[in-house]
Amino acid sequence: EEGDVLLLSQCFDDQAAKSAFLPPQGTDLLGFTNASDEAGFLFGKRLDVSGNTGSKTTRGSGGPKCKDALLSVVVNRNRN
């Protein structure tokens, strides 16, 4: 719904630079963590229309192998 928040949580099973996985178009990088053998990214945006959010793809160089996962969650704002 319009006004809700879309959160995208991505993990990568290797060390990665913040620039390796840039936010999908229209979203912002909200958080980043990096350790010796994993990295995590949190992207998000406030939805400006109701309906399907469509497919979201990170930008950037990515990693050397397909070792990542992206989970999306829509958080409904309290409308009381």
N, C-alpha and C positions, 0 to 999 in steps of 0.2 A: 504494500500500500504506500501511497505517497506519504513521505515523512518518516517512514521506517528506515532502519539503518542496515545496510548490507556489509557483512564482515567476511573477509576471505583470509583464512589461515593457511599458510604454506610452510611445509617442512622440506628440508633437503638433507639427504643422508651423506653429507660431506661438508667440509668447511666451504663457505661461499662469501664472496664480497657482497656488500649491500647493493652494489650496482649490477650484480649478476642477474637478479630477478627484480625488475622494476615494476611498479604498480600497473595493473591493467588500465587501459584507457578509461578516464573518468573517475578513477579511484585515487586515494592517497595512501602513502606508506605511513602507518600508525605505529608500527613497532618493528624492531629487528634485533635478533640475538644471534651470536655466532660463537661456536666453541671448536675444539680441535677436530671433532668428527660429525658435526651437524650444524645446521643453520635454520633459523625460523623467521618468518616474515608475517606481518599482519597488515592487511590492506582494508580500506573501508570507504564507504560513501553514504550520504543521506540520499534516499531515493526521491526523485522529483516527479515520478509518475507511478501509477499503479500498474501491476501486471508483471509478466515474466521479465526477469533481469537479463536473459540471454546468456550467451557464452562469454566468459571472461578469460583472457589469456595474458599471462605476464609478459613483460617486454624485457629486453636485455639479452646478454649473451648466454644465460642459462648455465647449466653444468655440463660436465663431460659425458654423462650418461643419464638415462631416464631414471633418476633416483629421487623424484620429488612427488609430492601429493598436495593437492589444493582442496580445501574444504570450505564450502560457503554456508553462511547462516544469516537469516534475516531476523533482526531484532525488532519486534513491534514496540513502538513507543506507547506508553500509558496514555490513553486518550480520555481519561476521566476528568 
